[in-house]
Amino acid sequence: GRAPASPARWHQIEREARAVIQEAGPRIPSSDWMGFRPTMPDSLPVIGRSRTLPCVLFAFGHQHVGWTLGGITGQLIAELALGRQPSVELAPYSLDRFRLW
């Protein structure tokens, strides 16, 4: 199911993040927002270069493991941006896997 966004959960996450990131400055008043997890139909993230716009790099759809996979995703995107061969085969993570033609 989809539970509604909880302000208590938001504040808990903020407290825990501030405990880890000591340099975080004062909170800037704004509206809080929580969205749905970015999930692809096959549960794999999209990582790679756009087929039609080579200067566009994709890194999204990591679901609930975005922070866990952030390091390797960042490394792969950096390799692509620098014109290097990615250290992991990216075909399984290509947006083209959803093409039906």
VMD Tcl script that builds the backbone (N, CA, C; Angstrom):
set m [mol new atoms 303]
animate dup $m
set s [atomselect $m all]
$s set {name element resname resid chain x y z} {
  {N N GLY 1 A 0.803 -1.178 0.000}
  {CA C GLY 1 A 0.000 0.000 0.000}
  {C C GLY 1 A 0.855 1.255 0.000}
  {N N ARG 2 A 0.195 2.349 -0.115}
  {CA C ARG 2 A 0.888 3.635 -0.098}
  {C C ARG 2 A 0.423 4.427 1.115}
  {N N ALA 3 A 1.288 4.513 2.090}
  {CA C ALA 3 A 0.963 5.292 3.278}
  {C C ALA 3 A 1.102 6.772 2.953}
  {N N PRO 4 A 0.278 7.597 3.565}
  {CA C PRO 4 A 0.405 9.041 3.321}
  {C C PRO 4 A 1.716 9.566 3.902}
  {N N ALA 5 A 2.188 10.673 3.355}
  {CA C ALA 5 A 3.405 11.298 3.856}
  {C C ALA 5 A 3.211 11.680 5.316}
  {N N SER 6 A 4.226 11.450 6.110}
  {CA C SER 6 A 4.141 11.711 7.540}
  {C C SER 6 A 5.119 12.819 7.923}
  {N N PRO 7 A 4.615 13.953 8.437}
  {CA C PRO 7 A 5.526 15.008 8.898}
  {C C PRO 7 A 6.487 14.500 9.973}
  {N N ALA 8 A 6.030 13.592 10.823}
  {CA C ALA 8 A 6.908 13.046 11.861}
  {C C ALA 8 A 8.076 12.294 11.230}
  {N N ARG 9 A 7.798 11.543 10.184}
  {CA C ARG 9 A 8.866 10.802 9.492}
  {C C ARG 9 A 9.844 11.777 8.841}
  {N N TRP 10 A 9.315 12.829 8.221}
  {CA C TRP 10 A 10.168 13.840 7.583}
  {C C TRP 10 A 11.132 14.434 8.613}
  {N N HIS 11 A 10.616 14.796 9.772}
  {CA C HIS 11 A 11.449 15.418 10.803}
  {C C HIS 11 A 12.454 14.419 11.380}
  {N N GLN 12 A 12.076 13.148 11.464}
  {CA C GLN 12 A 13.007 12.120 11.921}
  {C C GLN 12 A 14.170 12.002 10.941}
  {N N ILE 13 A 13.873 11.969 9.648}
  {CA C ILE 13 A 14.926 11.882 8.632}
  {C C ILE 13 A 15.843 13.101 8.718}
  {N N GLU 14 A 15.255 14.280 8.895}
  {CA C GLU 14 A 16.065 15.498 9.001}
  {C C GLU 14 A 16.979 15.438 10.224}
  {N N ARG 15 A 16.455 15.012 11.370}
  {CA C ARG 15 A 17.278 14.912 12.587}
  {C C ARG 15 A 18.438 13.948 12.378}
  {N N GLU 16 A 18.158 12.798 11.775}
  {CA C GLU 16 A 19.209 11.807 11.554}
  {C C GLU 16 A 20.256 12.314 10.565}
  {N N ALA 17 A 19.818 13.007 9.525}
  {CA C ALA 17 A 20.760 13.561 8.553}
  {C C ALA 17 A 21.640 14.621 9.204}
  {N N ARG 18 A 21.059 15.462 10.035}
  {CA C ARG 18 A 21.838 16.511 10.711}
  {C C ARG 18 A 22.835 15.908 11.698}
  {N N ALA 19 A 22.514 14.767 12.282}
  {CA C ALA 19 A 23.447 14.104 13.191}
  {C C ALA 19 A 24.675 13.597 12.439}
  {N N VAL 20 A 24.490 13.221 11.187}
  {CA C VAL 20 A 25.593 12.714 10.365}
  {C C VAL 20 A 26.342 13.856 9.691}
  {N N ILE 21 A 25.609 14.848 9.218}
  {CA C ILE 21 A 26.204 15.969 8.488}
  {C C ILE 21 A 26.276 17.157 9.442}
  {N N GLN 22 A 27.370 17.234 10.176}
  {CA C GLN 22 A 27.516 18.267 11.199}
  {C C GLN 22 A 27.539 19.675 10.616}
  {N N GLU 23 A 27.969 19.810 9.352}
  {CA C GLU 23 A 28.100 21.126 8.737}
  {C C GLU 23 A 26.777 21.691 8.232}
  {N N ALA 24 A 25.709 20.957 8.366}
  {CA C ALA 24 A 24.421 21.445 7.863}
  {C C ALA 24 A 24.067 22.745 8.572}
  {N N GLY 25 A 23.750 23.734 7.806}
  {CA C GLY 25 A 23.407 25.038 8.361}
  {C C GLY 25 A 21.997 25.047 8.915}
  {N N PRO 26 A 21.538 26.229 9.283}
  {CA C PRO 26 A 20.178 26.324 9.817}
  {C C PRO 26 A 19.152 25.970 8.751}
  {N N ARG 27 A 18.050 25.461 9.205}
  {CA C ARG 27 A 16.978 25.073 8.281}
  {C C ARG 27 A 16.348 26.321 7.685}
  {N N ILE 28 A 16.240 26.336 6.386}
  {CA C ILE 28 A 15.602 27.444 5.693}
  {C C ILE 28 A 14.111 27.139 5.612}
  {N N PRO 29 A 13.275 28.025 6.129}
  {CA C PRO 29 A 11.832 27.754 6.084}
  {C C PRO 29 A 11.353 27.535 4.649}
  {N N SER 30 A 10.652 26.475 4.468}
  {CA C SER 30 A 10.072 26.150 3.162}
  {C C SER 30 A 8.951 25.154 3.400}
  {N N SER 31 A 8.323 24.767 2.346}
  {CA C SER 31 A 7.309 23.728 2.497}
  {C C SER 31 A 7.988 22.376 2.327}
  {N N ASP 32 A 7.612 21.433 3.148}
  {CA C ASP 32 A 8.165 20.083 3.058}
  {C C ASP 32 A 7.369 19.294 2.035}
  {N N TRP 33 A 8.046 18.386 1.345}
  {CA C TRP 33 A 7.383 17.594 0.326}
  {C C TRP 33 A 7.981 16.203 0.310}
  {N N MET 34 A 7.145 15.211 0.165}
  {CA C MET 34 A 7.588 13.829 -0.008}
  {C C MET 34 A 6.891 13.275 -1.229}
  {N N GLY 35 A 7.643 12.628 -2.083}
  {CA C GLY 35 A 7.064 12.049 -3.280}
  {C C GLY 35 A 7.165 10.535 -3.256}
  {N N PHE 36 A 6.710 9.935 -4.318}
  {CA C PHE 36 A 6.800 8.487 -4.442}
  {C C PHE 36 A 8.218 8.089 -4.831}
  {N N ARG 37 A 8.591 6.885 -4.527}
  {CA C ARG 37 A 9.908 6.382 -4.894}
  {C C ARG 37 A 9.975 6.223 -6.410}
  {N N PRO 38 A 11.072 6.661 -7.016}
  {CA C PRO 38 A 11.212 6.513 -8.469}
  {C C PRO 38 A 11.518 5.054 -8.809}
  {N N THR 39 A 10.553 4.362 -9.356}
  {CA C THR 39 A 10.682 2.936 -9.621}
  {C C THR 39 A 10.391 2.634 -11.081}
  {N N MET 40 A 11.227 1.826 -11.683}
  {CA C MET 40 A 11.026 1.386 -13.056}
  {C C MET 40 A 10.217 0.085 -13.041}
  {N N PRO 41 A 9.546 -0.258 -14.133}
  {CA C PRO 41 A 8.709 -1.467 -14.164}
  {C C PRO 41 A 9.455 -2.760 -13.826}
  {N N ASP 42 A 10.757 -2.825 -14.153}
  {CA C ASP 42 A 11.528 -4.039 -13.867}
  {C C ASP 42 A 12.366 -3.911 -12.590}
  {N N SER 43 A 12.182 -2.842 -11.845}
  {CA C SER 43 A 12.858 -2.585 -10.568}
  {C C SER 43 A 14.349 -2.292 -10.678}
  {N N LEU 44 A 14.869 -2.136 -11.878}
  {CA C LEU 44 A 16.275 -1.763 -12.061}
  {C C LEU 44 A 16.361 -0.274 -12.373}
  {N N PRO 45 A 17.432 0.392 -11.923}
  {CA C PRO 45 A 17.572 1.808 -12.259}
  {C C PRO 45 A 17.939 2.002 -13.723}
  {N N VAL 46 A 17.801 3.224 -14.179}
  {CA C VAL 46 A 18.267 3.617 -15.511}
  {C C VAL 46 A 19.577 4.365 -15.304}
  {N N ILE 47 A 20.636 3.841 -15.906}
  {CA C ILE 47 A 21.961 4.460 -15.826}
  {C C ILE 47 A 22.555 4.402 -17.220}
  {N N GLY 48 A 22.930 5.538 -17.758}
  {CA C GLY 48 A 23.556 5.526 -19.077}
  {C C GLY 48 A 23.363 6.821 -19.829}
  {N N ARG 49 A 23.743 6.780 -21.074}
  {CA C ARG 49 A 23.708 7.940 -21.956}
  {C C ARG 49 A 22.439 7.915 -22.800}
  {N N SER 50 A 21.880 9.077 -23.043}
  {CA C SER 50 A 20.723 9.189 -23.925}
  {C C SER 50 A 21.124 8.779 -25.341}
  {N N ARG 51 A 20.284 7.996 -25.979}
  {CA C ARG 51 A 20.556 7.568 -27.353}
  {C C ARG 51 A 20.414 8.730 -28.325}
  {N N THR 52 A 19.500 9.642 -28.041}
  {CA C THR 52 A 19.233 10.740 -28.975}
  {C C THR 52 A 19.989 12.021 -28.637}
  {N N LEU 53 A 20.335 12.209 -27.373}
  {CA C LEU 53 A 21.102 13.391 -26.944}
  {C C LEU 53 A 22.321 12.915 -26.158}
  {N N PRO 54 A 23.424 12.621 -26.826}
  {CA C PRO 54 A 24.591 12.029 -26.166}
  {C C PRO 54 A 25.154 12.835 -24.996}
  {N N CYS 55 A 24.857 14.130 -24.942}
  {CA C CYS 55 A 25.360 14.933 -23.816}
  {C C CYS 55 A 24.495 14.773 -22.566}
  {N N VAL 56 A 23.392 14.026 -22.668}
  {CA C VAL 56 A 22.504 13.806 -21.521}
  {C C VAL 56 A 22.803 12.432 -20.923}
  {N N LEU 57 A 23.068 12.424 -19.616}
  {CA C LEU 57 A 23.338 11.179 -18.904}
  {C C LEU 57 A 22.187 10.901 -17.943}
  {N N PHE 58 A 21.758 9.646 -17.889}
  {CA C PHE 58 A 20.642 9.244 -17.041}
  {C C PHE 58 A 21.143 8.528 -15.790}
  {N N ALA 59 A 20.539 8.829 -14.660}
  {CA C ALA 59 A 20.807 8.129 -13.400}
  {C C ALA 59 A 19.574 8.308 -12.513}
  {N N PHE 60 A 18.589 7.444 -12.698}
  {CA C PHE 60 A 17.346 7.572 -11.926}
  {C C PHE 60 A 16.673 6.217 -11.790}
  {N N GLY 61 A 15.653 6.165 -10.931}
  {CA C GLY 61 A 14.866 4.944 -10.756}
  {C C GLY 61 A 15.475 3.958 -9.780}
  {N N HIS 62 A 16.198 4.439 -8.783}
  {CA C HIS 62 A 16.881 3.562 -7.835}
  {C C HIS 62 A 15.988 3.069 -6.693}
  {N N GLN 63 A 14.717 3.418 -6.710}
  {CA C GLN 63 A 13.764 3.013 -5.674}
  {C C GLN 63 A 14.239 3.433 -4.296}
  {N N HIS 64 A 14.220 2.506 -3.350}
  {CA C HIS 64 A 14.593 2.803 -1.967}
  {C C HIS 64 A 16.084 2.629 -1.699}
  {N N VAL 65 A 16.865 2.310 -2.723}
  {CA C VAL 65 A 18.303 2.094 -2.518}
  {C C VAL 65 A 19.148 3.165 -3.209}
  {N N GLY 66 A 18.573 4.335 -3.401}
  {CA C GLY 66 A 19.303 5.419 -4.055}
  {C C GLY 66 A 20.571 5.811 -3.324}
  {N N TRP 67 A 20.501 5.907 -2.016}
  {CA C TRP 67 A 21.706 6.276 -1.266}
  {C C TRP 67 A 22.703 5.130 -1.292}
  {N N THR 68 A 22.219 3.907 -1.217}
  {CA C THR 68 A 23.102 2.748 -1.236}
  {C C THR 68 A 23.834 2.640 -2.563}
  {N N LEU 69 A 23.127 2.867 -3.662}
  {CA C LEU 69 A 23.732 2.757 -4.991}
  {C C LEU 69 A 24.303 4.074 -5.497}
  {N N GLY 70 A 24.203 5.129 -4.698}
  {CA C GLY 70 A 24.677 6.443 -5.128}
  {C C GLY 70 A 26.148 6.476 -5.486}
  {N N GLY 71 A 26.974 5.799 -4.722}
  {CA C GLY 71 A 28.415 5.803 -4.978}
  {C C GLY 71 A 28.774 5.177 -6.315}
  {N N ILE 72 A 28.289 3.970 -6.563}
  {CA C ILE 72 A 28.611 3.299 -7.827}
  {C C ILE 72 A 27.946 4.008 -8.999}
  {N N THR 73 A 26.728 4.511 -8.800}
  {CA C THR 73 A 26.063 5.249 -9.877}
  {C C THR 73 A 26.861 6.499 -10.218}
  {N N GLY 74 A 27.321 7.217 -9.203}
  {CA C GLY 74 A 28.146 8.403 -9.438}
  {C C GLY 74 A 29.425 8.069 -10.176}
  {N N GLN 75 A 30.047 6.955 -9.806}
  {CA C GLN 75 A 31.270 6.521 -10.490}
  {C C GLN 75 A 30.983 6.226 -11.959}
  {N N LEU 76 A 29.910 5.511 -12.233}
  {CA C LEU 76 A 29.564 5.163 -13.612}
  {C C LEU 76 A 29.247 6.403 -14.442}
  {N N ILE 77 A 28.512 7.337 -13.870}
  {CA C ILE 77 A 28.185 8.571 -14.587}
  {C C ILE 77 A 29.453 9.383 -14.833}
  {N N ALA 78 A 30.358 9.425 -13.854}
  {CA C ALA 78 A 31.633 10.133 -14.046}
  {C C ALA 78 A 32.435 9.488 -15.168}
  {N N GLU 79 A 32.472 8.163 -15.205}
  {CA C GLU 79 A 33.196 7.472 -16.279}
  {C C GLU 79 A 32.611 7.837 -17.639}
  {N N LEU 80 A 31.293 7.827 -17.744}
  {CA C LEU 80 A 30.653 8.202 -19.007}
  {C C LEU 80 A 30.960 9.652 -19.369}
  {N N ALA 81 A 30.859 10.547 -18.394}
  {CA C ALA 81 A 31.085 11.972 -18.651}
  {C C ALA 81 A 32.516 12.237 -19.107}
  {N N LEU 82 A 33.450 11.430 -18.618}
  {CA C LEU 82 A 34.860 11.597 -18.983}
  {C C LEU 82 A 35.242 10.812 -20.238}
  {N N GLY 83 A 34.261 10.142 -20.843}
  {CA C GLY 83 A 34.525 9.386 -22.063}
  {C C GLY 83 A 35.238 8.071 -21.830}
  {N N ARG 84 A 35.194 7.569 -20.619}
  {CA C ARG 84 A 35.851 6.301 -20.285}
  {C C ARG 84 A 34.878 5.134 -20.427}
  {N N GLN 85 A 35.433 3.952 -20.551}
  {CA C GLN 85 A 34.627 2.731 -20.582}
  {C C GLN 85 A 34.059 2.503 -19.177}
  {N N PRO 86 A 32.746 2.362 -19.025}
  {CA C PRO 86 A 32.183 2.121 -17.688}
  {C C PRO 86 A 32.725 0.830 -17.081}
  {N N SER 87 A 32.948 0.838 -15.783}
  {CA C SER 87 A 33.504 -0.326 -15.091}
  {C C SER 87 A 32.476 -1.440 -14.905}
  {N N VAL 88 A 31.230 -1.177 -15.263}
  {CA C VAL 88 A 30.150 -2.164 -15.205}
  {C C VAL 88 A 29.419 -2.113 -16.540}
  {N N GLU 89 A 29.009 -3.263 -17.044}
  {CA C GLU 89 A 28.219 -3.305 -18.282}
  {C C GLU 89 A 26.884 -2.607 -18.027}
  {N N LEU 90 A 26.589 -1.577 -18.816}
  {CA C LEU 90 A 25.394 -0.771 -18.576}
  {C C LEU 90 A 24.173 -1.177 -19.399}
  {N N ALA 91 A 24.301 -2.135 -20.297}
  {CA C ALA 91 A 23.158 -2.536 -21.125}
  {C C ALA 91 A 21.923 -2.913 -20.295}
  {N N PRO 92 A 22.075 -3.646 -19.179}
  {CA C PRO 92 A 20.881 -3.988 -18.393}
  {C C PRO 92 A 20.188 -2.780 -17.765}
  {N N TYR 93 A 20.880 -1.647 -17.719}
  {CA C TYR 93 A 20.341 -0.444 -17.085}
  {C C TYR 93 A 19.964 0.634 -18.094}
  {N N SER 94 A 20.032 0.302 -19.356}
  {CA C SER 94 A 19.734 1.263 -20.416}
  {C C SER 94 A 18.236 1.558 -20.488}
  {N N LEU 95 A 17.912 2.808 -20.760}
  {CA C LEU 95 A 16.509 3.174 -20.958}
  {C C LEU 95 A 15.935 2.455 -22.175}
  {N N ASP 96 A 16.786 2.085 -23.110}
  {CA C ASP 96 A 16.336 1.387 -24.324}
  {C C ASP 96 A 15.710 0.024 -24.029}
  {N N ARG 97 A 15.900 -0.511 -22.847}
  {CA C ARG 97 A 15.294 -1.817 -22.540}
  {C C ARG 97 A 13.774 -1.762 -22.545}
  {N N PHE 98 A 13.216 -0.555 -22.518}
  {CA C PHE 98 A 11.764 -0.398 -22.542}
  {C C PHE 98 A 11.223 -0.105 -23.934}
  {N N ARG 99 A 12.092 -0.053 -24.923}
  {CA C ARG 99 A 11.630 0.184 -26.305}
  {C C ARG 99 A 10.892 -1.047 -26.799}
  {N N LEU 100 A 9.794 -0.834 -27.445}
  {CA C LEU 100 A 8.987 -1.952 -27.941}
  {C C LEU 100 A 9.136 -2.145 -29.437}
  {N N TRP 101 A 9.974 -1.373 -30.079}
  {CA C TRP 101 A 10.163 -1.495 -31.519}
  {C C TRP 101 A 11.602 -1.745 -31.854}
}
mol reanalyze $m
mol bondsrecalc $m
mol representation Tube
mol addrep $m
